[in-house]
Amino acid sequence: QAASLLEEAVDLLVLHRDFAAAVEKCEAGCDSMDPGAGSSPESSAEVKCSLCVVGIQALAEMNRWREVLSWVLQYYHVPQHLPPKVVELCILLYSKVREPQVMLEVGSSWLGDETNKSLPEYGSLLELYLLHVLLPLGRFEGAEELVCGCDAFDSEQQQALLGTVYESRCQWTQEEKMHTAEEHQDAATESVSGALSQKLLTVLTLLCRALRSMSSHFYLPYKKMLLATFLLYLVVVRLDPASPTSLPLIYKLVQLFRQAWTAVFSPIHRPPIQD
C-alpha cells in the first residue's frame, strides 16, 4: 500500500503538478507504515524516505518550505533518526531560502549521533552542513572543531576544509569592516546634514523677519513675498529650470516678483525691467 501511494504521489508531483494532492498521498503512505498499522519499520524505511523526499519537493513547490522540517519530524520524531537524503534536502532547501539557522541544531544533533557517524554519507553531509549552515552563520570555531574531530576525513581533506573555513573567516571579517566603515560614513553624513539643516533653518528665520519688516515698510503683502521666496527655493534648489514641469512655478515666480516690483517702486522712479 505504501509503495502504491508513493507511485501515485510521484505521478501527481511530476506529471499532474498537483502538489497538494502529492503531499496528501505522502502523508497517507507514511501513516500506513506506522508500527501500529502492522508494517515493519525495517522493510519500509526506504519507501518512507522516498515518500518524505517527494513530500519535501511538493511543499517547496507550494512555497511552504517553513513547514518542511516539522513535517518530516512528525514521522521520524527526532533529528537523529532522519535519513541522510532527507537531511541533505533540508540543508539545501533552507540554504536556498537563506534560512540556514533552521538547520543549525538539527544538523548538529544528526552529526553528533554515534550511529550516524558509521553511515557512508556522513562525510558528505558534514561537508554540506559546514558549507551551507556553519560558514554562512559565521560559526567558524564550531566548523574547525567539527572538521578536526571527524574521522571520515583524511589529513588532506581536513586541510582543504580548514582552508575553506579560513578563507570564509577572512571574507567575513573584511565584510564586517566594510559594514562598520559604511555605518560611520552614514553617521557622519547625517551629522553634516543635520548641521546644514540647522543653518538653513536659521537663514530662513532671518529671511522671514526681513520679509516681515519689508512688508510693513513698503505695504507689500507678506504672504506673496513668502510664497515668492518659497518658489525661488524650489526653482533654485529642488527643481531643474530646464525641466517642463518647473515652467509653471517659474512663471508664477516671475508674476509675483513683478507685483513686488510694482508695489515697492513708484512709476516715476521705477527702473526699467528686462525679461
SVG drawing of the C-alpha trace seen along z (x, -y; Angstrom):
<svg xmlns="http://www.w3.org/2000/svg" viewBox="-5 -110 52 116">
<polyline fill="none" stroke="black" stroke-width="0.4" points="0.0,0.0 2.8,-2.5 4.6,-1.7 1.4,-2.2 0.8,-5.6 4.4,-6.5 3.8,-5.9 0.7,-8.0 2.5,-10.8 5.3,-10.8 2.7,-11.0 0.9,-13.9 4.2,-15.7 5.8,-15.2 3.0,-14.7 0.0,-16.5 1.8,-19.1 -0.8,-18.7 1.4,-19.4 -1.2,-19.5 -2.5,-16.1 1.0,-14.7 1.6,-15.8 -1.7,-14.1 -0.6,-10.8 2.8,-11.1 1.1,-11.6 -1.2,-8.6 1.8,-6.5 3.8,-7.4 0.8,-6.8 0.2,-3.4 3.8,-2.4 3.2,-3.3 4.1,-0.4 0.5,-0.4 -0.7,0.3 1.2,3.6 4.1,2.6 7.7,3.5 9.9,0.3 12.9,2.2 11.2,3.2 9.5,-0.2 12.5,-2.5 13.4,-3.1 9.8,-3.7 9.2,-6.0 12.3,-8.0 11.1,-8.3 7.7,-9.5 9.3,-12.2 11.5,-13.3 8.5,-13.6 6.6,-15.5 9.5,-17.9 9.6,-18.7 5.9,-19.2 5.9,-21.5 8.8,-23.5 6.9,-23.9 3.9,-25.4 6.3,-27.8 5.5,-26.1 9.2,-25.5 8.7,-26.7 6.7,-23.5 9.2,-21.1 11.2,-20.3 8.2,-20.0 6.5,-17.9 9.3,-15.3 9.9,-15.3 6.3,-14.2 7.3,-10.9 10.8,-10.5 10.2,-12.3 13.9,-13.2 16.6,-14.7 19.0,-11.8 16.6,-9.3 16.3,-11.3 17.6,-9.6 20.7,-11.1 18.8,-12.0 16.2,-13.9 18.9,-15.8 20.6,-16.7 17.4,-18.1 16.6,-20.1 20.0,-21.7 19.9,-22.6 16.4,-23.9 16.9,-26.2 20.2,-27.4 18.4,-28.3 15.8,-30.4 18.6,-32.0 17.4,-30.5 20.3,-28.2 19.8,-28.8 16.8,-26.4 19.1,-23.5 21.8,-24.5 20.6,-22.4 19.1,-19.7 22.3,-19.2 24.4,-19.3 22.2,-16.6 22.3,-14.4 26.1,-14.7 26.7,-14.1 24.8,-10.8 27.2,-7.8 25.1,-5.6 25.1,-8.2 28.9,-8.5 29.1,-5.0 27.0,-5.8 28.8,-6.2 27.0,-9.5 28.3,-11.0 31.4,-12.8 29.4,-14.4 26.7,-15.6 29.2,-17.0 30.8,-19.0 27.4,-20.1 26.5,-21.2 29.8,-23.1 29.4,-25.0 25.7,-25.8 25.0,-26.2 28.0,-26.9 30.0,-29.2 27.1,-31.4 26.2,-31.9 29.8,-32.8 30.3,-29.7 34.0,-29.3 35.2,-27.9 32.5,-25.2 33.3,-24.4 37.0,-23.9 36.2,-21.7 33.8,-19.6 36.4,-19.1 39.2,-18.2 37.0,-15.8 35.8,-13.9 37.3,-10.6 35.7,-10.3 38.3,-12.8 41.9,-12.1 44.5,-14.7 44.4,-16.2 40.6,-16.6 40.8,-18.1 43.4,-20.7 41.3,-21.6 38.2,-22.1 40.2,-24.1 41.5,-26.3 37.9,-26.9 37.0,-27.9 39.9,-30.3 39.0,-31.9 35.4,-32.3 36.6,-33.8 38.7,-36.4 35.9,-37.3 33.5,-37.7 36.0,-39.9 36.5,-42.1 32.8,-42.5 32.3,-43.4 35.0,-46.1 33.3,-47.5 29.9,-47.5 31.4,-49.3 33.0,-51.9 29.7,-52.5 27.9,-52.9 30.5,-55.5 30.2,-57.3 26.4,-57.3 26.6,-58.7 29.0,-61.5 26.7,-62.3 23.7,-62.5 25.7,-64.8 26.7,-67.1 23.1,-67.1 21.8,-68.0 24.2,-70.9 23.3,-72.2 19.6,-71.8 20.1,-73.9 22.0,-76.6 19.3,-76.6 16.6,-76.9 18.4,-79.9 18.8,-81.6 15.1,-81.1 14.1,-82.5 16.2,-85.6 14.7,-85.9 11.2,-85.7 12.0,-88.5 13.4,-90.6 10.3,-90.0 8.0,-90.9 9.9,-94.1 9.8,-94.9 6.1,-94.1 5.3,-96.5 7.5,-99.3 6.6,-99.0 3.0,-97.9 3.8,-94.7 1.6,-91.6 3.6,-89.4 2.1,-86.1 3.1,-87.0 6.6,-87.7 6.8,-84.4 5.3,-82.5 7.8,-84.1 10.7,-83.1 9.4,-79.5 9.0,-79.3 12.5,-80.7 13.8,-78.0 12.0,-75.3 13.3,-76.5 16.9,-77.1 17.4,-74.2 14.9,-71.5 13.9,-71.8 15.6,-71.8 14.8,-75.1 15.2,-73.4 12.5,-70.8 9.0,-71.4 7.5,-70.5 9.1,-73.6 7.9,-76.1 4.5,-76.9 6.4,-77.6 8.9,-79.8 6.1,-81.7 4.3,-82.2 7.5,-83.4 8.0,-86.0 4.5,-87.3 5.0,-87.6 8.2,-89.5 6.5,-91.8 3.8,-92.6 6.5,-93.1 8.4,-95.4 5.2,-97.4 4.4,-97.7 7.9,-98.8 8.8,-101.4 6.7,-104.2 6.0,-104.6 8.3,-107.6 11.4,-106.2 10.9,-102.6 14.0,-101.2 13.4,-99.5 12.7,-95.8 14.3,-93.4 12.9,-89.9"/>
</svg>
